Amino acid sequence: MSDLNDDVQELVANGWALNADSTRLEKEFVFANFVAAFGFMTQAAIWAEKLNHHPEWSNVYKTVNVGLTTHDTGGLSELDVKLARKMDAIAG
């Protein structure tokens, strides 16, 4: 199993950002239109339920802003990495 920090750095190299205290992964996804954005959120929500790990997110028209953190640990966990990777895969 890889190191959490290595996994997070891989995500950062692929468009995710860390907040100032490195406790939250953030990314803005921009789609062609609202239907595509909502479709992404629907698919991501199914994975969030499967992982029992839910994002903080918002949607304005074709843009979805996502924040991932693990409240139980007060920072990042492998669940954040797994969900971030799923979201990237869904977004294409």
Backbone atoms as SQL, in Angstrom:
CREATE TABLE atoms (id INTEGER PRIMARY KEY, chain TEXT, resi INTEGER, resn TEXT, atom TEXT, x REAL, y REAL, z REAL);
INSERT INTO atoms VALUES
  (1, 'A', 1, 'MET', 'N', 0.848, -1.189, 0.000),
  (2, 'A', 1, 'MET', 'CA', 0.000, 0.000, 0.000),
  (3, 'A', 1, 'MET', 'C', 0.887, 1.243, 0.000),
  (4, 'A', 2, 'SER', 'N', 0.536, 2.220, -0.791),
  (5, 'A', 2, 'SER', 'CA', 1.362, 3.418, -0.885),
  (6, 'A', 2, 'SER', 'C', 1.124, 4.352, 0.292),
  (7, 'A', 3, 'ASP', 'N', 2.032, 5.248, 0.451),
  (8, 'A', 3, 'ASP', 'CA', 1.991, 6.226, 1.525),
  (9, 'A', 3, 'ASP', 'C', 0.937, 7.297, 1.226),
  (10, 'A', 4, 'LEU', 'N', 0.192, 7.704, 2.249),
  (11, 'A', 4, 'LEU', 'CA', -0.863, 8.707, 2.071),
  (12, 'A', 4, 'LEU', 'C', -0.305, 9.991, 1.467),
  (13, 'A', 5, 'ASN', 'N', 0.838, 10.450, 1.952),
  (14, 'A', 5, 'ASN', 'CA', 1.422, 11.683, 1.435),
  (15, 'A', 5, 'ASN', 'C', 1.760, 11.556, -0.051),
  (16, 'A', 6, 'ASP', 'N', 2.282, 10.408, -0.460),
  (17, 'A', 6, 'ASP', 'CA', 2.572, 10.187, -1.882),
  (18, 'A', 6, 'ASP', 'C', 1.294, 10.216, -2.709),
  (19, 'A', 7, 'ASP', 'N', 0.247, 9.600, -2.197),
  (20, 'A', 7, 'ASP', 'CA', -1.044, 9.600, -2.890),
  (21, 'A', 7, 'ASP', 'C', -1.587, 11.016, -3.038),
  (22, 'A', 8, 'VAL', 'N', -1.490, 11.800, -1.982),
  (23, 'A', 8, 'VAL', 'CA', -1.979, 13.184, -2.018),
  (24, 'A', 8, 'VAL', 'C', -1.163, 14.000, -3.019),
  (25, 'A', 9, 'GLN', 'N', 0.144, 13.831, -3.016),
  (26, 'A', 9, 'GLN', 'CA', 0.988, 14.576, -3.955),
  (27, 'A', 9, 'GLN', 'C', 0.681, 14.198, -5.403),
  (28, 'A', 10, 'GLU', 'N', 0.346, 12.940, -5.635),
  (29, 'A', 10, 'GLU', 'CA', -0.059, 12.509, -6.976),
  (30, 'A', 10, 'GLU', 'C', -1.340, 13.227, -7.399),
  (31, 'A', 11, 'LEU', 'N', -2.287, 13.349, -6.477),
  (32, 'A', 11, 'LEU', 'CA', -3.529, 14.067, -6.783),
  (33, 'A', 11, 'LEU', 'C', -3.259, 15.540, -7.054),
  (34, 'A', 12, 'VAL', 'N', -2.392, 16.153, -6.263),
  (35, 'A', 12, 'VAL', 'CA', -2.040, 17.566, -6.463),
  (36, 'A', 12, 'VAL', 'C', -1.405, 17.751, -7.844),
  (37, 'A', 13, 'ALA', 'N', -0.580, 16.818, -8.250),
  (38, 'A', 13, 'ALA', 'CA', 0.042, 16.889, -9.575),
  (39, 'A', 13, 'ALA', 'C', -0.989, 16.756, -10.693),
  (40, 'A', 14, 'ASN', 'N', -2.166, 16.220, -10.359),
  (41, 'A', 14, 'ASN', 'CA', -3.234, 16.028, -11.344),
  (42, 'A', 14, 'ASN', 'C', -4.401, 16.991, -11.155),
  (43, 'A', 15, 'GLY', 'N', -4.141, 18.161, -10.572),
  (44, 'A', 15, 'GLY', 'CA', -5.152, 19.205, -10.547),
  (45, 'A', 15, 'GLY', 'C', -5.850, 19.461, -9.235),
  (46, 'A', 16, 'TRP', 'N', -5.637, 18.616, -8.239),
  (47, 'A', 16, 'TRP', 'CA', -6.202, 18.875, -6.918),
  (48, 'A', 16, 'TRP', 'C', -5.295, 19.856, -6.195),
  (49, 'A', 17, 'ALA', 'N', -5.834, 20.553, -5.207),
  (50, 'A', 17, 'ALA', 'CA', -5.048, 21.490, -4.405),
  (51, 'A', 17, 'ALA', 'C', -5.271, 21.185, -2.931),
  (52, 'A', 18, 'LEU', 'N', -4.275, 21.504, -2.136),
  (53, 'A', 18, 'LEU', 'CA', -4.400, 21.388, -0.683),
  (54, 'A', 18, 'LEU', 'C', -4.725, 22.753, -0.113),
  (55, 'A', 19, 'ASN', 'N', -5.571, 22.791, 0.916),
  (56, 'A', 19, 'ASN', 'CA', -5.831, 24.059, 1.584),
  (57, 'A', 19, 'ASN', 'C', -4.588, 24.457, 2.387),
  (58, 'A', 20, 'ALA', 'N', -4.629, 25.623, 3.022),
  (59, 'A', 20, 'ALA', 'CA', -3.446, 26.186, 3.691),
  (60, 'A', 20, 'ALA', 'C', -2.846, 25.268, 4.747),
  (61, 'A', 21, 'ASP', 'N', -3.672, 24.540, 5.483),
  (62, 'A', 21, 'ASP', 'CA', -3.127, 23.673, 6.537),
  (63, 'A', 21, 'ASP', 'C', -3.092, 22.194, 6.134),
  (64, 'A', 22, 'SER', 'N', -3.242, 21.934, 4.843),
  (65, 'A', 22, 'SER', 'CA', -3.122, 20.577, 4.277),
  (66, 'A', 22, 'SER', 'C', -4.083, 19.560, 4.886),
  (67, 'A', 23, 'THR', 'N', -5.275, 20.022, 5.250),
  (68, 'A', 23, 'THR', 'CA', -6.279, 19.120, 5.820),
  (69, 'A', 23, 'THR', 'C', -7.438, 18.862, 4.865),
  (70, 'A', 24, 'ARG', 'N', -7.362, 19.430, 3.661),
  (71, 'A', 24, 'ARG', 'CA', -8.490, 19.339, 2.734),
  (72, 'A', 24, 'ARG', 'C', -7.971, 19.364, 1.303),
  (73, 'A', 25, 'LEU', 'N', -8.477, 18.448, 0.488),
  (74, 'A', 25, 'LEU', 'CA', -8.225, 18.458, -0.947),
  (75, 'A', 25, 'LEU', 'C', -9.355, 19.220, -1.624),
  (76, 'A', 26, 'GLU', 'N', -9.010, 20.043, -2.611),
  (77, 'A', 26, 'GLU', 'CA', -10.018, 20.848, -3.297),
  (78, 'A', 26, 'GLU', 'C', -9.790, 20.788, -4.802),
  (79, 'A', 27, 'LYS', 'N', -10.896, 20.805, -5.535),
  (80, 'A', 27, 'LYS', 'CA', -10.791, 20.836, -6.993),
  (81, 'A', 27, 'LYS', 'C', -12.056, 21.425, -7.588),
  (82, 'A', 28, 'GLU', 'N', -11.869, 22.153, -8.679),
  (83, 'A', 28, 'GLU', 'CA', -12.995, 22.682, -9.447),
  (84, 'A', 28, 'GLU', 'C', -13.100, 21.879, -10.740),
  (85, 'A', 29, 'PHE', 'N', -14.261, 21.301, -10.954),
  (86, 'A', 29, 'PHE', 'CA', -14.548, 20.569, -12.184),
  (87, 'A', 29, 'PHE', 'C', -15.475, 21.434, -13.035),
  (88, 'A', 30, 'VAL', 'N', -15.144, 21.612, -14.297),
  (89, 'A', 30, 'VAL', 'CA', -15.976, 22.396, -15.209),
  (90, 'A', 30, 'VAL', 'C', -16.411, 21.478, -16.349),
  (91, 'A', 31, 'PHE', 'N', -17.713, 21.452, -16.586),
  (92, 'A', 31, 'PHE', 'CA', -18.304, 20.572, -17.590),
  (93, 'A', 31, 'PHE', 'C', -18.909, 21.391, -18.723),
  (94, 'A', 32, 'ALA', 'N', -19.413, 20.722, -19.726),
  (95, 'A', 32, 'ALA', 'CA', -19.978, 21.399, -20.894),
  (96, 'A', 32, 'ALA', 'C', -21.248, 22.166, -20.557),
  (97, 'A', 33, 'ASN', 'N', -22.024, 21.640, -19.597),
  (98, 'A', 33, 'ASN', 'CA', -23.292, 22.270, -19.257),
  (99, 'A', 33, 'ASN', 'C', -23.778, 21.740, -17.903),
  (100, 'A', 34, 'PHE', 'N', -24.926, 22.217, -17.477),
  (101, 'A', 34, 'PHE', 'CA', -25.480, 21.817, -16.185),
  (102, 'A', 34, 'PHE', 'C', -25.788, 20.328, -16.123),
  (103, 'A', 35, 'VAL', 'N', -26.333, 19.778, -17.198),
  (104, 'A', 35, 'VAL', 'CA', -26.693, 18.358, -17.197),
  (105, 'A', 35, 'VAL', 'C', -25.452, 17.493, -16.975),
  (106, 'A', 36, 'ALA', 'N', -24.358, 17.829, -17.627),
  (107, 'A', 36, 'ALA', 'CA', -23.115, 17.068, -17.443),
  (108, 'A', 36, 'ALA', 'C', -22.593, 17.217, -16.016),
  (109, 'A', 37, 'ALA', 'N', -22.669, 18.423, -15.469),
  (110, 'A', 37, 'ALA', 'CA', -22.215, 18.653, -14.090),
  (111, 'A', 37, 'ALA', 'C', -23.062, 17.860, -13.105),
  (112, 'A', 38, 'PHE', 'N', -24.363, 17.878, -13.311),
  (113, 'A', 38, 'PHE', 'CA', -25.251, 17.155, -12.399),
  (114, 'A', 38, 'PHE', 'C', -25.082, 15.645, -12.549),
  (115, 'A', 39, 'GLY', 'N', -24.827, 15.194, -13.761),
  (116, 'A', 39, 'GLY', 'CA', -24.554, 13.777, -13.981),
  (117, 'A', 39, 'GLY', 'C', -23.308, 13.333, -13.228),
  (118, 'A', 40, 'PHE', 'N', -22.268, 14.167, -13.266),
  (119, 'A', 40, 'PHE', 'CA', -21.048, 13.889, -12.503),
  (120, 'A', 40, 'PHE', 'C', -21.358, 13.781, -11.018),
  (121, 'A', 41, 'MET', 'N', -22.132, 14.720, -10.505),
  (122, 'A', 41, 'MET', 'CA', -22.462, 14.707, -9.079),
  (123, 'A', 41, 'MET', 'C', -23.270, 13.463, -8.713),
  (124, 'A', 42, 'THR', 'N', -24.162, 13.059, -9.586),
  (125, 'A', 42, 'THR', 'CA', -24.968, 11.869, -9.323),
  (126, 'A', 42, 'THR', 'C', -24.093, 10.619, -9.244),
  (127, 'A', 43, 'GLN', 'N', -23.199, 10.472, -10.205),
  (128, 'A', 43, 'GLN', 'CA', -22.305, 9.311, -10.192),
  (129, 'A', 43, 'GLN', 'C', -21.355, 9.349, -8.993),
  (130, 'A', 44, 'ALA', 'N', -20.828, 10.529, -8.679),
  (131, 'A', 44, 'ALA', 'CA', -19.922, 10.661, -7.531),
  (132, 'A', 44, 'ALA', 'C', -20.656, 10.374, -6.225),
  (133, 'A', 45, 'ALA', 'N', -21.924, 10.766, -6.149),
  (134, 'A', 45, 'ALA', 'CA', -22.710, 10.518, -4.932),
  (135, 'A', 45, 'ALA', 'C', -22.885, 9.024, -4.687),
  (136, 'A', 46, 'ILE', 'N', -23.044, 8.257, -5.740),
  (137, 'A', 46, 'ILE', 'CA', -23.165, 6.800, -5.584),
  (138, 'A', 46, 'ILE', 'C', -21.882, 6.231, -4.989),
  (139, 'A', 47, 'TRP', 'N', -20.730, 6.683, -5.480),
  (140, 'A', 47, 'TRP', 'CA', -19.453, 6.218, -4.917),
  (141, 'A', 47, 'TRP', 'C', -19.263, 6.705, -3.486),
  (142, 'A', 48, 'ALA', 'N', -19.693, 7.924, -3.208),
  (143, 'A', 48, 'ALA', 'CA', -19.578, 8.446, -1.840),
  (144, 'A', 48, 'ALA', 'C', -20.364, 7.567, -0.873),
  (145, 'A', 49, 'GLU', 'N', -21.535, 7.135, -1.287),
  (146, 'A', 49, 'GLU', 'CA', -22.337, 6.240, -0.447),
  (147, 'A', 49, 'GLU', 'C', -21.650, 4.889, -0.268),
  (148, 'A', 50, 'LYS', 'N', -21.099, 4.347, -1.351),
  (149, 'A', 50, 'LYS', 'CA', -20.405, 3.060, -1.262),
  (150, 'A', 50, 'LYS', 'C', -19.223, 3.134, -0.302),
  (151, 'A', 51, 'LEU', 'N', -18.510, 4.260, -0.322),
  (152, 'A', 51, 'LEU', 'CA', -17.348, 4.443, 0.548),
  (153, 'A', 51, 'LEU', 'C', -17.740, 4.947, 1.937),
  (154, 'A', 52, 'ASN', 'N', -19.009, 5.353, 2.080),
  (155, 'A', 52, 'ASN', 'CA', -19.477, 6.001, 3.309),
  (156, 'A', 52, 'ASN', 'C', -18.590, 7.195, 3.654),
  (157, 'A', 53, 'HIS', 'N', -18.308, 7.984, 2.621),
  (158, 'A', 53, 'HIS', 'CA', -17.441, 9.161, 2.763),
  (159, 'A', 53, 'HIS', 'C', -17.981, 10.226, 1.822),
  (160, 'A', 54, 'HIS', 'N', -18.413, 11.342, 2.359),
  (161, 'A', 54, 'HIS', 'CA', -19.178, 12.303, 1.571),
  (162, 'A', 54, 'HIS', 'C', -18.431, 13.615, 1.384),
  (163, 'A', 55, 'PRO', 'N', -18.464, 14.142, 0.172),
  (164, 'A', 55, 'PRO', 'CA', -17.752, 15.382, -0.121),
  (165, 'A', 55, 'PRO', 'C', -18.513, 16.601, 0.382),
  (166, 'A', 56, 'GLU', 'N', -17.778, 17.682, 0.522),
  (167, 'A', 56, 'GLU', 'CA', -18.383, 19.007, 0.657),
  (168, 'A', 56, 'GLU', 'C', -18.289, 19.579, -0.751),
  (169, 'A', 57, 'TRP', 'N', -19.441, 19.906, -1.330),
  (170, 'A', 57, 'TRP', 'CA', -19.397, 20.378, -2.701),
  (171, 'A', 57, 'TRP', 'C', -20.514, 21.347, -2.996),
  (172, 'A', 58, 'SER', 'N', -20.320, 22.081, -4.095),
  (173, 'A', 58, 'SER', 'CA', -21.346, 23.012, -4.554),
  (174, 'A', 58, 'SER', 'C', -21.352, 22.994, -6.076),
  (175, 'A', 59, 'ASN', 'N', -22.494, 23.364, -6.625),
  (176, 'A', 59, 'ASN', 'CA', -22.675, 23.364, -8.068),
  (177, 'A', 59, 'ASN', 'C', -23.302, 24.679, -8.489),
  (178, 'A', 60, 'VAL', 'N', -22.671, 25.346, -9.447),
  (179, 'A', 60, 'VAL', 'CA', -23.249, 26.517, -10.090),
  (180, 'A', 60, 'VAL', 'C', -23.148, 26.282, -11.592),
  (181, 'A', 61, 'TYR', 'N', -24.304, 26.121, -12.204),
  (182, 'A', 61, 'TYR', 'CA', -24.444, 25.827, -13.624),
  (183, 'A', 61, 'TYR', 'C', -23.541, 24.670, -14.041),
  (184, 'A', 62, 'LYS', 'N', -22.441, 24.925, -14.729),
  (185, 'A', 62, 'LYS', 'CA', -21.616, 23.824, -15.241),
  (186, 'A', 62, 'LYS', 'C', -20.365, 23.566, -14.405),
  (187, 'A', 63, 'THR', 'N', -20.274, 24.194, -13.240),
  (188, 'A', 63, 'THR', 'CA', -19.091, 24.089, -12.388),
  (189, 'A', 63, 'THR', 'C', -19.428, 23.398, -11.076),
  (190, 'A', 64, 'VAL', 'N', -18.583, 22.441, -10.684),
  (191, 'A', 64, 'VAL', 'CA', -18.727, 21.745, -9.404),
  (192, 'A', 64, 'VAL', 'C', -17.435, 21.957, -8.622),
  (193, 'A', 65, 'ASN', 'N', -17.538, 22.564, -7.449),
  (194, 'A', 65, 'ASN', 'CA', -16.401, 22.733, -6.552),
  (195, 'A', 65, 'ASN', 'C', -16.484, 21.675, -5.469),
  (196, 'A', 66, 'VAL', 'N', -15.379, 20.947, -5.275),
  (197, 'A', 66, 'VAL', 'CA', -15.341, 19.816, -4.353),
  (198, 'A', 66, 'VAL', 'C', -14.297, 20.055, -3.275),
  (199, 'A', 67, 'GLY', 'N', -14.656, 19.698, -2.042),
  (200, 'A', 67, 'GLY', 'CA', -13.709, 19.669, -0.941),
  (201, 'A', 67, 'GLY', 'C', -13.791, 18.312, -0.269),
  (202, 'A', 68, 'LEU', 'N', -12.639, 17.710, -0.025),
  (203, 'A', 68, 'LEU', 'CA', -12.586, 16.402, 0.627),
  (204, 'A', 68, 'LEU', 'C', -11.712, 16.476, 1.872),
  (205, 'A', 69, 'THR', 'N', -12.251, 16.016, 2.984),
  (206, 'A', 69, 'THR', 'CA', -11.516, 15.916, 4.234),
  (207, 'A', 69, 'THR', 'C', -12.162, 14.820, 5.063),
  (208, 'A', 70, 'THR', 'N', -11.442, 14.317, 6.031),
  (209, 'A', 70, 'THR', 'CA', -11.984, 13.298, 6.927),
  (210, 'A', 70, 'THR', 'C', -12.127, 13.919, 8.302),
  (211, 'A', 71, 'HIS', 'N', -13.351, 14.247, 8.669),
  (212, 'A', 71, 'HIS', 'CA', -13.601, 14.945, 9.930),
  (213, 'A', 71, 'HIS', 'C', -13.159, 14.123, 11.132),
  (214, 'A', 72, 'ASP', 'N', -13.320, 12.799, 11.060),
  (215, 'A', 72, 'ASP', 'CA', -12.942, 11.937, 12.187),
  (216, 'A', 72, 'ASP', 'C', -11.462, 12.037, 12.526),
  (217, 'A', 73, 'THR', 'N', -10.626, 12.273, 11.512),
  (218, 'A', 73, 'THR', 'CA', -9.182, 12.351, 11.747),
  (219, 'A', 73, 'THR', 'C', -8.674, 13.786, 11.792),
  (220, 'A', 74, 'GLY', 'N', -9.541, 14.732, 11.453),
  (221, 'A', 74, 'GLY', 'CA', -9.119, 16.131, 11.432),
  (222, 'A', 74, 'GLY', 'C', -8.175, 16.445, 10.289),
  (223, 'A', 75, 'GLY', 'N', -8.233, 15.656, 9.236),
  (224, 'A', 75, 'GLY', 'CA', -7.357, 15.874, 8.089),
  (225, 'A', 75, 'GLY', 'C', -7.683, 14.911, 6.972),
  (226, 'A', 76, 'LEU', 'N', -6.676, 14.548, 6.227),
  (227, 'A', 76, 'LEU', 'CA', -6.872, 13.670, 5.079),
  (228, 'A', 76, 'LEU', 'C', -6.681, 12.208, 5.451),
  (229, 'A', 77, 'SER', 'N', -7.392, 11.353, 4.716),
  (230, 'A', 77, 'SER', 'CA', -7.256, 9.907, 4.902),
  (231, 'A', 77, 'SER', 'C', -7.312, 9.239, 3.534),
  (232, 'A', 78, 'GLU', 'N', -7.102, 7.933, 3.532),
  (233, 'A', 78, 'GLU', 'CA', -7.189, 7.170, 2.284),
  (234, 'A', 78, 'GLU', 'C', -8.577, 7.275, 1.655),
  (235, 'A', 79, 'LEU', 'N', -9.611, 7.513, 2.453),
  (236, 'A', 79, 'LEU', 'CA', -10.955, 7.688, 1.890),
  (237, 'A', 79, 'LEU', 'C', -11.015, 8.910, 0.986),
  (238, 'A', 80, 'ASP', 'N', -10.327, 9.981, 1.371),
  (239, 'A', 80, 'ASP', 'CA', -10.290, 11.176, 0.525),
  (240, 'A', 80, 'ASP', 'C', -9.587, 10.872, -0.792),
  (241, 'A', 81, 'VAL', 'N', -8.492, 10.140, -0.713),
  (242, 'A', 81, 'VAL', 'CA', -7.748, 9.757, -1.916),
  (243, 'A', 81, 'VAL', 'C', -8.620, 8.893, -2.824),
  (244, 'A', 82, 'LYS', 'N', -9.282, 7.899, -2.269),
  (245, 'A', 82, 'LYS', 'CA', -10.138, 7.012, -3.065),
  (246, 'A', 82, 'LYS', 'C', -11.252, 7.783, -3.757),
  (247, 'A', 83, 'LEU', 'N', -11.919, 8.679, -3.012),
  (248, 'A', 83, 'LEU', 'CA', -13.022, 9.420, -3.610),
  (249, 'A', 83, 'LEU', 'C', -12.511, 10.415, -4.649),
  (250, 'A', 84, 'ALA', 'N', -11.390, 11.054, -4.394),
  (251, 'A', 84, 'ALA', 'CA', -10.807, 11.974, -5.377),
  (252, 'A', 84, 'ALA', 'C', -10.484, 11.239, -6.674),
  (253, 'A', 85, 'ARG', 'N', -9.892, 10.071, -6.563),
  (254, 'A', 85, 'ARG', 'CA', -9.570, 9.287, -7.761),
  (255, 'A', 85, 'ARG', 'C', -10.830, 8.872, -8.510),
  (256, 'A', 86, 'LYS', 'N', -11.867, 8.486, -7.785),
  (257, 'A', 86, 'LYS', 'CA', -13.136, 8.127, -8.432),
  (258, 'A', 86, 'LYS', 'C', -13.716, 9.334, -9.159),
  (259, 'A', 87, 'MET', 'N', -13.666, 10.496, -8.513),
  (260, 'A', 87, 'MET', 'CA', -14.202, 11.706, -9.143),
  (261, 'A', 87, 'MET', 'C', -13.431, 12.040, -10.415),
  (262, 'A', 88, 'ASP', 'N', -12.109, 11.924, -10.369),
  (263, 'A', 88, 'ASP', 'CA', -11.317, 12.170, -11.576),
  (264, 'A', 88, 'ASP', 'C', -11.703, 11.196, -12.684),
  (265, 'A', 89, 'ALA', 'N', -11.902, 9.935, -12.333),
  (266, 'A', 89, 'ALA', 'CA', -12.276, 8.930, -13.334),
  (267, 'A', 89, 'ALA', 'C', -13.651, 9.230, -13.930),
  (268, 'A', 90, 'ILE', 'N', -14.582, 9.626, -13.091),
  (269, 'A', 90, 'ILE', 'CA', -15.932, 9.950, -13.563),
  (270, 'A', 90, 'ILE', 'C', -15.898, 11.156, -14.489),
  (271, 'A', 91, 'ALA', 'N', -15.119, 12.168, -14.102),
  (272, 'A', 91, 'ALA', 'CA', -15.051, 13.401, -14.892),
  (273, 'A', 91, 'ALA', 'C', -14.353, 13.176, -16.230),
  (274, 'A', 92, 'GLY', 'N', -13.545, 12.125, -16.289),
  (275, 'A', 92, 'GLY', 'CA', -12.841, 11.817, -17.539),
  (276, 'A', 92, 'GLY', 'C', -11.621, 12.624, -17.645);
